Amino acid sequence: MLVFDTDSLTHAQYGHALLQEKMRHVSSDQLFTTSVAAEEVLKGRLAYPHRNHNSPKSIVGHADLVATLAYLHEWKILLYDDGAHLLLATLKKKRIRIGSQDLRIAAITLYHGFTLITCNRGDFMHVPNLKIEDWTISPRP
């Protein structure tokens, strides 16, 4: 089972060719994202029309927001729940130096025993026992 972090979810939505090619080889019932990633994506989509509310750019922002809501509806979303919260507390005690939302995504992924799909290897590689893959780059020959 595979969990897409915020960046990978966004890349998938906007048609990153390599990532989408890899997704075609995986059954959709094995693809997940998290409530934390959904929150982050929606915050970004909400911020754009808000920043541009007096501009025609807000039209694009609202269309993007609605498209993102429809896109998220297609995903199975793992919740940040009690189990992930307890695991997050354990990770915090280890003083892992990554962003708090990334640490929540890692906790959810670890709690379910899944693999995280991310292009943010630099941060997530510091989380013990977290399996990560980057589908935005070609494997080295």
Buried (B, 14 or more C-beta within 10 A) or exposed (E): BBBBBBBBBBBBBEEBEEBBEBBEEEEEEEBBBBBBBBBBBBEBBBEBBEEBEEEEEBEEBBEBBEEBEEBBEEBEBBEBEEBBEEBBEEBEEEEBEBEEBBBBBBBBBBBBEBBBBBBBEEBBEBBEEBBBBBBBEEEEE
